[in-house]
Amino acid sequence: MDRYDIAIVGTGPAGLSAAITAKIRNKNIVLFGEKELSGKVAKAPSIHNYLGLPEVTGADLSMAYSSHLDAMDIPVTERKVTAVYAMGDYFSIQAGGNMYEADCVIVASGLAPAKTYPGESEFLGRGVSYCATCDAPLYKGKNVVIVGFSKKEESEAAFMAELAGQVFYIPMYKEKTELPECVDVIRENPVRIEGELKAERLVTDQGEYGADGFFFLREGAFPAQLIPGIKMDGNNIEVSRKMETSIPGCFACGDITGPPYQYIKAAGEGNVAALSAVVYLEQKKKGMNET
Ligand SMILES: Cc1cc2nc3c(=O)[nH]c(=O)nc-3n(C[C@H](O)[C@H](O)[C@H](O)COP(=O)(O)OP(=O)(O)OC[C@H]3O[C@@H](n4cnc5c(N)ncnc54)[C@H](O)[C@@H]3O)c2cc1C
């Protein structure tokens, strides 16, 4: 398995700025995220506080980001990271069913979701999952419930429908769904997950749905589940001014470190995180040469 210098999780302004800085510093990087980069950039109707671009639209800024990545030959690895494990002197990263290794990690996955549903954390890994692409093979011919927090999750539900028995899809957004006919779309609000040894049913405000698997597909990730053992400050990852987290070699930047929630702050922190990662790599190399 190839070992990257730096793995970057997230393609918003924080992750992209980190990727560009790391590439300029000649590091071997892998950037996980989406081809569309960040919905929070693309969907902004007009932006007035972006330095040097007083009336830029989110769509234009997003295109400029894409061109910048192309110009610097930085590909986006379109995979959702489900876990980052600190292995001592390197990190093992689980993404879309594949494993990657890197000497350090920069987490830029955006604002952490506010809360989990009762039972969700308790049954995580026991019938509850956050990645349909990764876990779909476990549910071949079985029944699943998918709670999708944005329209883009419909592609995950359509993929699941190819393998699973029955798919119930609960959209947590107002737009019209575009899904295969075999998917049952339910416009209800989830309340809690119930079960004994494993998750067995999702209770909603109007009924309940028994199934073998329950997927909660959100845009952001819960940091404590993404990076087991990381120190939190409320709902955010605790960082130093160098964007260091409590885990040596793991840095965090952007909305995931807390307010203010602004493009420029996210991009600035991404720059600092990458430069700190470069220093960390240099010190690590020096330490290895001395021993
Ligand atoms: C409608 C709207 C308008 C806004 N307007 C402004 C404005 O005018 N000015 C301003 O300064 N700010 C504005 N903001 C705030 C701004 O969008 C955020 O502060 C900024 O996008 C944060 O950047 P980020 O890189 O930290 O996170 P994000 O932009 O949220 O990017 C996070 C990225 O990480 C990816 N990701 C998440 N989890 C994973 C995972 N497990 N694996 C792989 N990838 C993952 C996501 O898909 C996404 O690509 C606006 C926000 C919204 C919603």
The ligand as a Gaussian input file, in Angstrom:
#p B3LYP/6-31G(d) Opt

LIG

0 1
 C      -25.781000      29.042000       2.056000
 C      -24.470000      29.452000       2.703000
 C      -23.928000      30.671000       2.396000
 C      -22.711000      31.062000       2.993000
 N      -22.212000      32.276000       2.689000
 C      -21.034000      32.668000       3.211000
 C      -20.484000      33.928000       2.858000
 O      -21.079000      34.716000       2.115000
 N      -19.266000      34.240000       3.374000
 C      -18.564000      33.399000       4.196000
 O      -17.430000      33.741000       4.596000
 N      -19.073000      32.199000       4.554000
 C      -20.296000      31.802000       4.094000
 N      -20.812000      30.595000       4.454000
 C      -20.056000      29.740000       5.405000
 C      -19.024000      28.879000       4.631000
 O      -19.745000      28.115000       3.697000
 C      -18.236000      27.925000       5.535000
 O      -17.678000      28.623000       6.634000
 C      -17.107000      27.245000       4.739000
 O      -17.615000      26.570000       3.604000
 C      -16.353000      26.265000       5.633000
 O      -15.376000      25.614000       4.873000
 P      -14.856000      24.160000       5.299000
 O      -13.817000      23.803000       4.284000
 O      -14.482000      24.138000       6.723000
 O      -16.114000      23.192000       5.178000
 P      -17.106000      22.885000       3.982000
 O      -17.140000      23.986000       2.976000
 O      -18.389000      22.488000       4.648000
 O      -16.446000      21.623000       3.275000
 C      -16.343000      20.396000       3.925000
 C      -16.065000      19.341000       2.890000
 O      -15.747000      18.100000       3.516000
 C      -16.397000      17.046000       2.853000
 N      -16.534000      15.957000       3.803000
 C      -17.244000      15.939000       4.959000
 N      -17.094000      14.771000       5.576000
 C      -16.277000      14.029000       4.780000
 C      -15.775000      12.715000       4.870000
 N      -16.081000      11.932000       5.909000
 N      -14.976000      12.240000       3.877000
 C      -14.645000      13.028000       2.809000
 N      -15.110000      14.304000       2.672000
 C      -15.908000      14.773000       3.649000
 C      -17.731000      17.651000       2.433000
 O      -18.337000      16.899000       1.445000
 C      -17.233000      19.019000       1.947000
 O      -16.731000      18.905000       0.659000
 C      -22.033000      30.199000       3.891000
 C      -22.604000      28.957000       4.203000
 C      -23.798000      28.586000       3.632000
 C      -24.402000      27.233000       3.983000

